[in-house]
Amino acid sequence: FLPLAEPAPYSGSDMWGPAVPALLLDGLTFQSHARAGQIVLDSDWQAYWDSRRRDANRRRNVERCERRLSELGRIEYVRYRPGGAGVGESDPRWDYYDACEELSRRSWQAGLQDGNTLCHSQVRDLLRDVHVAAVEAGALDMNLLYLNGDLVAFMYGYHYRGHVDMMRIGFEPEHAKVAPGNALWTRAIRDSFERGDHVLDLGPTCLDYKKFWITHTAANYTLTEYPISARSQALRLARWLRKRWKKSNDLTNHDSKQRVKQVGQMVDV
């Protein structure tokens, strides 16, 4: 699977170039998904933060939580972005990663049966392998927020040519009332402005929460290739059948809702 997000409208953007047409011609399956929320870093931190006044209540809440969090003790922000093996920076910092994984066990996402956060068994080994590869390639991006030496929030992702994908996020539920996640968002965004990043991609989920932070949404795609083996083609068929079943089920639910609505209208009459 190769997930792709629509190139953001910053100068010189060319995330894919001619790659997508070439891959499609090579027989890959192309599928669109829900739009991803993004922050385009085309100004500076102050201009961006001033633009958040459009949601004055939410902005005041973020600032209030920041003050309340600082009253609890010493706040430390760490961003770990090693340059990769090519420049002698390939320490995976398992102490950072393990702390994030442990915190993810206490997050609300950990309770999802089909979840894919750092601690879920179905993806844990894969994510740890990818972590090593990302460090070696100089593509890792970890943001950590500490309160009195304890990790209270993290943002885990990857970066390439100024495009940062935030893949996993978590915070300490014990401090939910002071929203440590907000404090981490503001620091990470400000730091990305200072580093010269172009785009922060926050993904397609929970956009109601993220809409305060994002500047626009972008199309989200997946390119899929299945080897020509019986097992792989069976997986492809199973995936197709699941999609057909979901579509059929959605239509059935829609028809049922329409019938309920019609009955309700008849009763009202």
PyMOL commands that set and color helices and strands:
alter all, ss='L'
color gray80, all
select helices_A, chain A and resi 19-25+45-70+85-87+94-105+108-111+121-137+173-178+180-195+207-210+230-268
alter helices_A, ss='H'
color red, helices_A
select strands_A, chain A and resi 2-5+29-40+75-80+140-147+150-160+163-171+199-203+216-224
alter strands_A, ss='S'
color yellow, strands_A
deselect
rebuild
show_as cartoon
